[in-house]
């Protein structure tokens, strides 16, 4: 009979709650394991997954936004959850105050095996009532249980103990830090249209916890969205100063450099993000944009392809890769990419416009006209599609009015 626990969490959302859960369980003599480092590949993949097999209970901490990268096939959180499902561990989702399984919050990312995640018996863990929630978890859910497990091998034991020691050496999470986490999650839960509200919440999170690296990173992105570029850059710099391993801050700072047409600095930041997290799809996507801007189409193509491999749902990467293929004259491959992009995002005017331009290059006038018309229907002010109106009018008189022929367009740094 055993009640040992594996704690799974998204570092950029739930680092403080995860540590607080770990510390509470260990303080109450429950054998808990969590990893505080970023796991990408190599021997630690096996060690971490073996710890799921060695422990009957699997706690996954869910806060707003934590499931978004689960759409990427190689996402580590997704791999941990799927491993626990395959091994039939006793899975208990811990839901913080702002988390919702409903659409449009988490539901779009619950694909494949993850579709079953909402059906597990969850525990609500409001951060302002953290101790009460943990008492309920320990007394009502974590009972000694007899599940087949795979004991930690002798080869893994020293690494496992080292990781537990690293987690135990972390400072105790304070009530003030959990209060900061509440504001942080409140900001994450706000709609993208409310960037000012997000900034106010991140301000409060940083006031309560001046060491909160992810809060600086996220406030930087919100500032960037409202045009406060200097403030955004200052926040990214502070996030990186606090945590030089924070890959997403390098990507965001790279995007800010890119917007300032400082391609060398942007490229350096994207390269560092990839070094820190070789599975970070957006880092490859954005570096592909930088290579494209340099005119290095081969390297841009390679990075877009890697981004697609890591995140097959990235419609914009297909559009940009298709544009390179079209530029190189590989029209059939370009059409295949645009078809995938439209399948992923049927509201993308750029995908229809690009497919239309490529169909036109293949002398498929009717197909081109249909695509240009759809691009204009979706985005009446789409500049390139508007320029095609005259061509549409001439080739397909029953469709539209006046303009000139165009070339494929590209979408630039992906929003984070």
Residue pairs with C-beta under 8 A, 6 or more apart in sequence:
1 144
1 145
1 146
2 55
2 56
2 144
2 145
2 146
2 147
2 149
3 30
3 31
3 56
3 57
3 142
3 143
3 144
3 145
4 30
4 31
4 32
4 33
4 54
4 55
4 56
4 57
5 25
5 30
5 31
5 32
5 33
5 55
5 57
5 58
5 59
5 142
6 32
6 33
6 34
6 51
6 52
6 55
6 57
6 58
6 59
6 80
6 84
6 89
7 18
7 21
7 22
7 32
7 33
7 34
7 59
7 61
8 58
8 59
8 60
8 61
8 77
8 80
8 81
8 84
9 15
9 17
9 18
9 34
9 60
9 61
9 66
9 77
10 61
10 63
10 65
10 66
10 67
10 69
10 77
11 38
12 214
12 217
12 248
13 63
13 64
13 65
13 66
13 185
13 188
13 214
14 61
14 62
14 63
14 66
14 96
15 214
16 173
16 177
16 178
16 180
16 181
17 61
17 63
17 94
17 96
17 125
17 127
17 178
17 181
18 34
18 61
19 34
19 36
19 167
19 170
19 173
20 130
20 173
20 178
21 32
21 59
21 61
21 94
21 125
21 134
22 32
22 34
22 167
23 170
23 172
23 173
24 131
24 134
24 138
25 32
25 134
25 138
25 142
26 32
26 168
28 138
30 138
30 142
31 55
33 51
33 55
33 160
33 163
33 164
33 167
34 167
35 44
35 48
35 163
35 167
36 163
36 166
36 167
36 170
37 44
37 163
37 166
38 245
38 247
38 276
38 277
39 45
39 48
39 76
40 76
40 277
40 278
40 279
41 278
41 279
43 159
44 159
46 156
47 156
47 159
47 160
47 163
48 80
49 79
49 80
49 83
50 150
50 152
50 153
50 156
51 152
51 160
52 58
52 80
52 83
52 84
52 87
52 89
53 83
53 87
53 149
53 150
54 149
54 150
54 151
54 152
55 89
55 149
56 89
56 90
56 145
56 146
56 147
56 149
57 89
57 90
57 92
57 142
57 145
58 80
58 81
58 84
58 89
58 90
58 91
58 92
59 92
59 93
59 94
60 77
60 80
60 81
60 84
60 91
60 92
60 93
60 94
60 117
61 93
61 94
61 96
61 125
62 93
62 94
62 95
62 96
62 99
62 106
63 96
63 98
63 99
63 185
63 188
64 96
64 98
64 99
64 100
64 105
64 185
64 188
64 189
65 188
66 77
66 99
67 77
67 106
67 109
67 110
67 114
68 109
69 75
69 77
69 78
69 109
70 77
70 78
70 81
70 109
70 110
70 111
70 114
71 108
71 109
71 111
71 311
71 313
72 78
72 279
72 281
72 310
72 311
72 312
72 313
73 310
73 311
73 312
74 279
74 310
75 279
76 279
78 114
81 91
81 113
81 114
81 117
82 112
82 113
82 114
84 91
85 91
85 113
85 116
86 113
88 147
89 147
90 145
90 147
91 117
91 120
92 120
92 121
92 122
92 123
92 137
92 141
93 117
93 120
93 122
93 123
94 122
94 123
94 125
94 137
95 122
95 123
95 124
95 125
96 125
96 126
96 127
96 181
96 185
97 124
97 126
97 127
97 128
97 182
97 185
98 185
98 186
98 188
98 189
99 105
99 106
99 185
100 106
101 107
101 110
101 117
101 118
105 189
110 117
110 118
121 141
123 133
123 136
123 137
123 141
124 133
125 133
125 134
125 137
126 133
127 178
127 179
127 181
127 182
127 185
128 178
128 179
128 182
130 175
130 178
152 160
176 208
176 209
177 208
177 209
177 212
179 208
180 204
180 205
180 206
180 207
180 208
180 209
180 212
180 215
181 205
181 209
183 201
183 202
183 204
183 205
183 208
184 201
184 202
184 205
184 212
184 214
184 215
184 218
186 201
187 197
187 198
187 199
187 201
187 202
187 205
187 218
187 222
188 218
190 197
190 198
190 201
192 225
195 222
195 225
195 226
196 226
198 218
198 219
198 222
199 219
199 222
199 223
199 226
202 215
202 216
202 218
202 219
202 222
203 219
205 212
205 215
206 212
206 215
206 216
206 219
209 215
211 242
212 242
213 239
213 242
213 243
213 246
213 249
214 239
214 246
216 235
216 236
216 238
216 239
216 242
216 249
217 235
217 236
217 239
217 246
217 248
217 249
217 252
219 235
220 231
220 232
220 233
220 234
220 235
220 236
220 239
220 249
220 252
220 253
220 256
221 232
221 252
221 416
223 229
223 231
223 232
223 235
224 232
224 252
224 255
224 256
224 259
229 256
229 259
229 260
232 252
232 256
233 253
233 256
236 249
236 252
236 253
236 256
237 253
239 246
239 249
240 246
240 249
240 250
240 253
243 249
245 276
246 276
247 272
247 273
247 274
247 276
247 277
247 280
247 283
248 273
248 280
248 416
250 269
250 270
250 272
250 273
250 276
250 283
251 269
251 270
251 273
251 280
251 282
251 283
251 286
251 416
252 416
253 269
254 265
254 266
254 267
254 268
254 269
254 270
254 273
254 286
254 287
254 290
255 266
255 286
255 413
255 416
257 263
257 265
257 266
257 269
258 266
258 286
258 289
258 290
258 293
258 412
258 413
259 413
263 290
263 293
263 294
266 286
266 290
267 287
267 290
267 291
270 283
270 284
270 286
270 287
270 290
271 287
273 280
273 283
274 280
274 283
274 284
274 287
277 283
279 310
280 310
281 306
281 307
281 310
281 311
281 314
282 307
282 311
282 414
282 416
284 303
284 304
284 306
284 307
284 310
285 303
285 304
285 307
285 311
285 314
285 316
285 317
285 320
285 414
286 413
286 414
287 303
288 299
288 300
288 301
288 302
288 303
288 304
288 307
288 317
288 320
288 321
289 300
289 320
289 410
289 412
289 413
291 297
291 299
291 300
291 303
292 300
292 320
292 324
292 410
297 324
297 327
297 328
300 320
300 324
301 321
301 324
301 325
304 317
304 320
304 321
304 324
305 321
307 314
307 317
308 314
308 317
308 318
308 321
311 317
313 344
314 344
314 414
315 340
315 341
315 344
315 345
315 348
315 351
316 341
316 411
316 414
318 337
318 338
318 340
318 341
318 344
318 351
319 337
319 338
319 341
319 348
319 350
319 351
319 354
319 410
319 411
320 410
320 411
321 337
322 333
322 334
322 335
322 336
322 337
322 338
322 341
322 354
322 355
322 358
322 408
323 334
323 354
323 408
323 409
323 410
325 331
325 333
325 334
325 337
326 334
326 354
326 357
326 358
326 361
326 407
326 408
327 407
327 408
331 358
331 361
331 362
334 354
334 358
334 408
335 355
335 358
335 359
335 362
338 351
338 354
338 355
338 358
339 355
341 348
341 351
342 348
342 351
342 352
342 355
345 351
347 378
348 378
349 374
349 375
349 376
349 378
349 379
349 382
349 385
350 375
350 382
350 409
350 411
352 371
352 372
352 374
352 375
352 378
352 385
353 371
353 372
353 375
353 382
353 384
353 385
353 388
353 406
353 408
353 409
354 408
354 409
355 371
356 367
356 368
356 369
356 370
356 371
356 372
356 375
356 385
356 388
357 368
357 405
357 406
357 407
357 408
358 408
359 365
359 367
359 368
359 371
360 368
360 391
360 405
365 395
365 396
366 396
368 395
369 392
369 395
369 396
369 399
372 385
372 388
372 389
372 391
372 392
372 399
372 400
373 392
373 399
373 400
375 382
375 385
376 382
376 385
376 386
376 389
376 400
379 385
384 406
384 407
384 409
385 406
386 403
387 403
387 404
387 405
387 406
388 403
388 404
388 405
388 406
389 400
389 401
389 402
389 403
390 401
390 402
390 403
390 404
391 403
391 404
391 405
392 399
392 400
392 401
392 403
393 399
393 400
393 401
393 402
393 403
